Amino acid sequence: MVLDGERIRYRIPTDNPEMHALLEAARAEKQAVLNYLRARDAIPAMPHGVRLMEWNLKEPPVCLEVYSVVTDTTKFARSTLGQIRRLLENPQAIVGWTLPQLIDRLAQVGVIVEANLSEKPRRPRRYY
């Protein structure tokens, strides 16, 4: 299912009665499905090799342990994930922090991730 404005787009097999029953249940709970899809879309795609364990952003301002105050946790999380993506794509890149430090900084604002450095880089995926 994908959110398209106030509409929900979906694809289901036409010959599967169970899927049609699930679709009817989703139609009956349209507002709950819309809320879920909006919340899911608020979470950015993870960089390759990074697995999201928890997304529970803290209310700003958040004081980080290393001389920082975060006033926009969503922007901070997206930016930090971008730094992780750049570092994983090019370990020689200079982003100002090491990978463990970036992961720790995310945790301080409520985003828990794991990084798997053994996987080959590829385009980040969004799950629909």
C-alpha positions as CSV (number, residue, x, y, z in Angstrom):
1,M,0.0,0.0,0.0
2,V,1.2,3.5,-0.9
3,L,-0.1,6.8,0.2
4,D,-1.1,9.2,-2.7
5,G,-2.5,12.3,-1.1
6,E,-5.6,11.2,0.7
7,R,-5.9,8.1,-1.5
8,I,-4.4,4.7,-0.8
9,R,-2.9,2.9,-3.8
10,Y,-2.5,-0.9,-3.7
11,R,-2.0,-4.0,-5.8
12,I,-3.5,-7.4,-4.9
13,P,-3.8,-10.6,-6.8
14,T,-7.2,-10.9,-8.4
15,D,-7.6,-14.6,-7.7
16,N,-6.9,-14.5,-3.9
17,P,-10.1,-14.3,-1.7
18,E,-8.0,-13.8,1.5
19,M,-6.5,-10.6,0.0
20,H,-9.9,-9.3,-0.9
21,A,-11.1,-9.9,2.7
22,L,-8.0,-8.0,3.9
23,L,-8.8,-5.2,1.5
24,E,-12.3,-4.9,2.8
25,A,-11.0,-4.7,6.4
26,A,-8.5,-2.0,5.3
27,R,-11.4,0.0,3.7
28,A,-13.4,-0.3,7.0
29,E,-10.4,1.2,8.9
30,K,-9.3,3.7,6.2
31,Q,-8.4,6.4,8.7
32,A,-6.2,4.1,10.7
33,V,-4.5,2.9,7.5
34,L,-4.0,6.5,6.4
35,N,-2.4,7.4,9.8
36,Y,-0.1,4.3,9.6
37,L,1.0,5.1,6.1
38,R,1.7,8.8,7.0
39,A,3.8,7.7,10.0
40,R,5.7,5.2,7.8
41,D,6.4,7.8,5.2
42,A,7.9,10.1,7.8
43,I,10.7,7.7,8.3
44,P,13.5,8.1,5.7
45,A,14.9,5.2,3.7
46,M,17.9,3.6,5.5
47,P,21.3,3.7,3.9
48,H,22.5,0.4,2.6
49,G,23.9,-1.7,5.4
50,V,21.8,0.1,8.0
51,R,18.9,-1.6,9.7
52,L,16.4,0.5,11.6
53,M,15.7,-1.0,15.0
54,E,13.6,1.8,16.5
55,W,12.3,5.2,15.4
56,N,11.0,7.0,18.4
57,L,12.2,10.6,18.1
58,K,12.4,12.6,21.3
59,E,10.8,16.0,21.7
60,P,13.2,18.8,21.0
61,P,15.3,20.4,22.3
62,V,17.6,17.4,22.8
63,C,21.0,18.0,24.3
64,L,23.6,15.7,22.8
65,E,26.6,14.5,24.9
66,V,29.1,16.3,22.6
67,Y,28.3,20.0,22.7
68,S,25.1,20.1,20.6
69,V,21.4,20.9,21.1
70,V,19.0,19.5,18.5
71,T,15.9,21.6,17.9
72,D,14.6,19.6,14.9
73,T,15.0,15.9,15.6
74,T,13.5,14.8,12.3
75,K,15.9,17.0,10.3
76,F,18.8,15.9,12.5
77,A,17.9,12.2,12.0
78,R,17.7,12.6,8.2
79,S,21.0,14.5,8.1
80,T,22.8,12.0,10.3
81,L,21.4,9.1,8.2
82,G,22.8,10.9,5.1
83,Q,26.2,11.1,6.8
84,I,26.1,7.4,7.6
85,R,25.1,6.7,3.9
86,R,28.1,8.8,2.7
87,L,30.5,7.1,5.1
88,L,29.3,3.6,4.1
89,E,29.5,4.4,0.4
90,N,33.0,5.8,0.9
91,P,34.8,4.9,4.1
92,Q,37.5,7.5,3.3
93,A,34.8,10.3,3.3
94,I,35.1,13.0,5.9
95,V,31.8,13.6,7.6
96,G,33.1,14.9,10.9
97,W,32.2,11.8,12.9
98,T,33.0,8.1,12.9
99,L,30.3,5.5,12.2
100,P,30.0,4.5,15.8
101,Q,29.7,8.2,16.8
102,L,27.0,8.8,14.2
103,I,25.0,5.7,15.4
104,D,25.4,7.0,19.0
105,R,24.2,10.5,18.0
106,L,21.1,9.0,16.4
107,A,20.4,7.0,19.6
108,Q,20.5,10.2,21.6
109,V,17.5,11.5,19.7
110,G,15.6,8.2,19.8
111,V,16.7,6.4,16.5
112,I,18.3,3.1,17.0
113,V,20.1,1.5,14.0
114,E,22.5,-1.2,13.3
115,A,25.2,-1.0,10.6
116,N,26.3,-4.0,8.6
117,L,29.6,-3.1,6.9
118,S,30.0,-6.4,5.1
119,E,27.2,-5.8,2.6
120,K,28.0,-4.3,-0.8
121,P,26.5,-0.8,-1.4
122,R,23.3,-0.5,-3.4
123,R,20.4,1.9,-3.8
124,P,18.4,2.4,-0.6
125,R,15.0,0.7,-0.7
126,R,11.6,1.9,0.5
127,Y,9.1,-0.7,1.4
128,Y,5.5,-0.2,0.1
